[in-house]
């Protein structure tokens, strides 16, 4: 799950540019706060060929996740579009069995 960046429009209107700058600052602050209030999940075993449901322990809907360590070469991707409990779990798939360390936010 990726968090989209704010797109500023190129304009010659000074006021509009200032408004866009303020919006960008506010969004960046929210994104940074969400990221900093995350959890590290260690030793998460993933099995290929299935949805791996991981309790993210955030107490809110997951905004994003990052693999920060893994024990083998694998592609890890989410299946959040099929997740019925995004406020509790993260659904991950992998190309090979592996153990990963995740940062969730």
Buried (B, 14 or more C-beta within 10 A) or exposed (E): EEEEEEEEEEEEEEEEBEEBEEEBEEBEEEBEEBBEEBBEBEEBEBEEEEBBEBEBEBEEEBBBBEBEEBEEEBEBEBBBEEBEEBEBBBBBBBBEEBBBBBBBB
